[in-house]
Amino acid sequence: AEFVRREVHHEADVVVVGAGIFGCAIAWALGNQGRSVILLEKSLKEPDRIVGELLQPGGVQALEKLGLRDCLDEIDAIKVFGYDVIYYGDEVRIPYPMDANDGFNEKRS
């Protein structure tokens, strides 16, 4: 009965529209709660702009809360410790707060 509901009638407890960061995260979390989820995305074509080039510490923490921390294992990445702003030749370094990288840099080094 569940198979027919899902595969034939395309019914689900939840339909998430948009497979961006939030859409994927909420679909995964709801599915983990035992809900039937359909995730819709209009196009899987690679975007014509730069996206996903930086994972902020808050993003790492969100992955940890979702139980997806292992997604970061074995990825080809460069560690980022904050921002570097250059204004008319003057450079200002703005580090992430000390606790922002808790557990991330130690596990990645």
MIDOSE-1310 file (N, C-alpha, C; in nm, 2 decimals, decimal comma, always signed):
residues 109
aefv	+0,08/-0,12/+0,00/+0,00/+0,00/+0,00/+0,09/+0,13/+0,00; +0,19/+0,13/+0,08/+0,28/+0,24/+0,09/+0,35/+0,26/-0,05; +0,39/+0,15/-0,11/+0,46/+0,15/-0,24/+0,37/+0,22/-0,35; +0,24/+0,17/-0,35/+0,14/+0,23/-0,45/+0,12/+0,38/-0,42
rrev	+0,11/+0,41/-0,29/+0,09/+0,55/-0,26/+0,20/+0,64/-0,31; +0,32/+0,59/-0,29/+0,44/+0,67/-0,32/+0,48/+0,66/-0,47; +0,49/+0,54/-0,53/+0,53/+0,52/-0,66/+0,43/+0,54/-0,77; +0,31/+0,51/-0,74/+0,20/+0,52/-0,84/+0,13/+0,66/-0,84
hhea	+0,10/+0,70/-0,71/+0,02/+0,82/-0,70/+0,11/+0,94/-0,66; +0,24/+0,92/-0,64/+0,34/+1,02/-0,61/+0,29/+1,10/-0,49; +0,24/+1,04/-0,39/+0,20/+1,10/-0,26/+0,31/+1,09/-0,16; +0,31/+1,19/-0,07/+0,41/+1,19/+0,04/+0,35/+1,27/+0,15
dvvv	+0,41/+1,25/+0,27/+0,38/+1,33/+0,39/+0,41/+1,48/+0,36; +0,53/+1,49/+0,30/+0,59/+1,63/+0,28/+0,64/+1,64/+0,14; +0,62/+1,75/+0,07/+0,68/+1,78/-0,06/+0,76/+1,91/-0,04; +0,89/+1,90/-0,07/+0,98/+2,01/-0,05/+1,02/+2,06/-0,19
vgag	+1,00/+2,18/-0,22/+1,02/+2,24/-0,35/+1,15/+2,32/-0,34; +1,25/+2,27/-0,42/+1,38/+2,34/-0,42/+1,49/+2,26/-0,35; +1,58/+2,21/-0,42/+1,69/+2,12/-0,37/+1,82/+2,20/-0,34; +1,80/+2,32/-0,29/+1,91/+2,40/-0,25/+1,96/+2,35/-0,11
ifgc	+2,03/+2,43/-0,04/+2,09/+2,39/+0,09/+1,98/+2,36/+0,19; +1,88/+2,45/+0,20/+1,77/+2,43/+0,30/+1,68/+2,32/+0,25; +1,65/+2,31/+0,13/+1,56/+2,21/+0,08/+1,61/+2,07/+0,10; +1,74/+2,05/+0,07/+1,80/+1,92/+0,09/+1,81/+1,89/+0,24
aiaw	+1,85/+1,99/+0,32/+1,86/+1,96/+0,47/+1,73/+1,93/+0,53; +1,62/+2,00/+0,49/+1,49/+1,97/+0,56/+1,44/+1,84/+0,51; +1,46/+1,81/+0,38/+1,41/+1,68/+0,32/+1,48/+1,57/+0,40; +1,61/+1,58/+0,42/+1,68/+1,47/+0,48/+1,64/+1,46/+0,63
algn	+1,62/+1,57/+0,70/+1,58/+1,57/+0,84/+1,44/+1,51/+0,85; +1,35/+1,55/+0,77/+1,21/+1,49/+0,78/+1,21/+1,35/+0,74; +1,29/+1,31/+0,64/+1,30/+1,17/+0,61/+1,35/+1,08/+0,72; +1,45/+1,14/+0,79/+1,51/+1,08/+0,91/+1,41/+1,06/+1,02
qgrs	+1,31/+1,14/+1,02/+1,20/+1,13/+1,13/+1,10/+1,03/+1,09; +1,11/+0,96/+0,97/+1,02/+0,86/+0,93/+0,91/+0,91/+0,83; +0,92/+1,04/+0,80/+0,82/+1,09/+0,70/+0,85/+1,06/+0,56; +0,75/+1,04/+0,48/+0,77/+1,02/+0,34/+0,79/+1,16/+0,27
vill	+0,90/+1,18/+0,20/+0,94/+1,31/+0,15/+0,96/+1,30/+0,00; +0,91/+1,39/-0,07/+0,94/+1,41/-0,22/+1,01/+1,55/-0,23; +1,13/+1,54/-0,28/+1,21/+1,66/-0,30/+1,21/+1,70/-0,45; +1,16/+1,82/-0,48/+1,15/+1,86/-0,62/+1,25/+1,97/-0,65
eksl	+1,32/+1,96/-0,77/+1,41/+2,06/-0,82/+1,38/+2,08/-0,97; +1,37/+2,20/-1,01/+1,34/+2,23/-1,15/+1,45/+2,19/-1,24; +1,57/+2,20/-1,20/+1,69/+2,17/-1,29/+1,81/+2,12/-1,21; +1,87/+2,02/-1,26/+2,00/+1,97/-1,20/+2,12/+2,02/-1,27
kepd	+2,09/+2,11/-1,37/+2,20/+2,17/-1,45/+2,29/+2,25/-1,36; +2,42/+2,25/-1,39/+2,51/+2,32/-1,31/+2,49/+2,47/-1,33; +2,48/+2,55/-1,22/+2,46/+2,69/-1,23/+2,57/+2,76/-1,30; +2,53/+2,88/-1,36/+2,63/+2,96/-1,44/+2,70/+3,06/-1,35
rivg	+2,70/+3,04/-1,22/+2,76/+3,13/-1,13/+2,83/+3,04/-1,02; +2,91/+3,11/-0,94/+2,99/+3,04/-0,84/+2,89/+3,02/-0,72; +2,87/+2,90/-0,68/+2,79/+2,87/-0,56/+2,86/+2,76/-0,48; +2,84/+2,76/-0,35/+2,89/+2,66/-0,26/+3,04/+2,66/-0,25
ellq	+3,10/+2,77/-0,27/+3,25/+2,78/-0,27/+3,30/+2,79/-0,13; +3,22/+2,82/-0,03/+3,27/+2,83/+0,10/+3,17/+2,78/+0,20; +3,21/+2,69/+0,29/+3,13/+2,64/+0,40/+3,17/+2,71/+0,53; +3,08/+2,80/+0,57/+3,10/+2,88/+0,69/+3,10/+2,78/+0,81
pggv	+3,16/+2,82/+0,93/+3,15/+2,74/+1,05/+3,01/+2,70/+1,09; +2,91/+2,80/+1,07/+2,77/+2,76/+1,10/+2,72/+2,65/+1,02; +2,77/+2,64/+0,89/+2,73/+2,53/+0,80/+2,78/+2,40/+0,85; +2,90/+2,40/+0,90/+2,96/+2,28/+0,96/+2,88/+2,24/+1,08
qale	+2,85/+2,33/+1,16/+2,77/+2,30/+1,28/+2,63/+2,25/+1,25; +2,57/+2,30/+1,14/+2,44/+2,25/+1,10/+2,45/+2,11/+1,05; +2,56/+2,08/+0,98/+2,58/+1,94/+0,93/+2,60/+1,85/+1,05; +2,67/+1,89/+1,15/+2,69/+1,81/+1,27/+2,55/+1,78/+1,34
klgl	+2,47/+1,89/+1,35/+2,34/+1,87/+1,42/+2,25/+1,77/+1,34; +2,26/+1,77/+1,21/+2,18/+1,68/+1,12/+2,24/+1,54/+1,12; +2,36/+1,53/+1,18/+2,42/+1,39/+1,17/+2,49/+1,37/+1,04; +2,53/+1,47/+0,97/+2,59/+1,46/+0,84/+2,73/+1,51/+0,83
rdcl	+2,80/+1,51/+0,95/+2,93/+1,56/+0,96/+3,03/+1,48/+0,87; +3,00/+1,35/+0,85/+3,09/+1,27/+0,77/+3,09/+1,31/+0,63; +3,00/+1,39/+0,58/+3,00/+1,44/+0,44/+3,12/+1,52/+0,41; +3,19/+1,57/+0,52/+3,31/+1,65/+0,50/+3,43/+1,57/+0,50
deid	+3,42/+1,45/+0,53/+3,54/+1,36/+0,53/+3,60/+1,34/+0,38; +3,72/+1,35/+0,37/+3,79/+1,32/+0,24/+3,75/+1,42/+0,13; +3,71/+1,54/+0,17/+3,68/+1,64/+0,06/+3,81/+1,72/+0,04; +3,82/+1,77/-0,08/+3,93/+1,85/-0,12/+3,90/+2,00/-0,09
aikv	+3,95/+2,05/+0,02/+3,91/+2,18/+0,07/+4,03/+2,26/+0,13; +4,02/+2,39/+0,13/+4,12/+2,48/+0,19/+4,05/+2,53/+0,31; +4,12/+2,53/+0,42/+4,07/+2,58/+0,55/+4,06/+2,73/+0,54; +3,95/+2,78/+0,59/+3,93/+2,93/+0,60/+3,91/+2,96/+0,75
fgyd	+3,98/+3,07/+0,79/+3,97/+3,10/+0,93/+3,90/+3,24/+0,95; +3,85/+3,30/+0,85/+3,78/+3,43/+0,86/+3,78/+3,50/+0,73; +3,78/+3,63/+0,73/+3,77/+3,71/+0,61/+3,90/+3,80/+0,60; +3,93/+3,84/+0,48/+4,04/+3,93/+0,46/+3,98/+4,04/+0,37
viyy	+3,96/+4,16/+0,43/+3,90/+4,27/+0,35/+4,01/+4,37/+0,31; +4,02/+4,40/+0,18/+4,11/+4,50/+0,14/+4,04/+4,62/+0,08; +4,06/+4,73/+0,13/+3,99/+4,85/+0,09/+4,10/+4,96/+0,06; +4,11/+4,99/-0,07/+4,21/+5,08/-0,12/+4,35/+5,05/-0,07
gdev	+4,38/+4,92/-0,08/+4,52/+4,88/-0,04/+4,53/+4,85/+0,11; +4,44/+4,89/+0,19/+4,45/+4,86/+0,34/+4,38/+4,73/+0,37; +4,46/+4,64/+0,43/+4,41/+4,51/+0,46/+4,36/+4,50/+0,61; +4,24/+4,44/+0,62/+4,19/+4,41/+0,76/+4,15/+4,27/+0,76
ripy	+4,21/+4,19/+0,86/+4,17/+4,05/+0,88/+4,07/+4,04/+0,98; +3,96/+3,97/+0,95/+3,85/+3,95/+1,04/+3,84/+3,80/+1,06; +3,89/+3,75/+1,18/+3,88/+3,61/+1,20/+3,74/+3,57/+1,25; +3,71/+3,44/+1,22/+3,59/+3,38/+1,28/+3,60/+3,39/+1,43
pmda	+3,49/+3,39/+1,51/+3,50/+3,39/+1,66/+3,58/+3,26/+1,70; +3,64/+3,26/+1,81/+3,73/+3,15/+1,85/+3,65/+3,02/+1,86; +3,52/+3,02/+1,90/+3,45/+2,90/+1,91/+3,38/+2,86/+1,78; +3,39/+2,94/+1,68/+3,32/+2,91/+1,55/+3,37/+2,78/+1,49
ndgf	+3,50/+2,76/+1,50/+3,56/+2,64/+1,44/+3,58/+2,52/+1,53; +3,52/+2,53/+1,65/+3,53/+2,42/+1,75/+3,51/+2,28/+1,68; +3,60/+2,20/+1,69/+3,59/+2,06/+1,64/+3,62/+2,05/+1,49; +3,61/+2,16/+1,42/+3,63/+2,14/+1,28/+3,78/+2,14/+1,24
nekr	+3,86/+2,24/+1,28/+4,00/+2,24/+1,24/+4,08/+2,13/+1,30; +4,04/+2,09/+1,42/+4,12/+1,98/+1,49/+4,10/+1,85/+1,42; +3,97/+1,83/+1,37/+3,94/+1,70/+1,30/+3,99/+1,70/+1,16; +4,02/+1,82/+1,10/+4,05/+1,83/+0,96/+4,21/+1,84/+0,94
s	+4,28/+1,86/+1,05/+4,43/+1,88/+1,03/+4,50/+1,75/+1,02
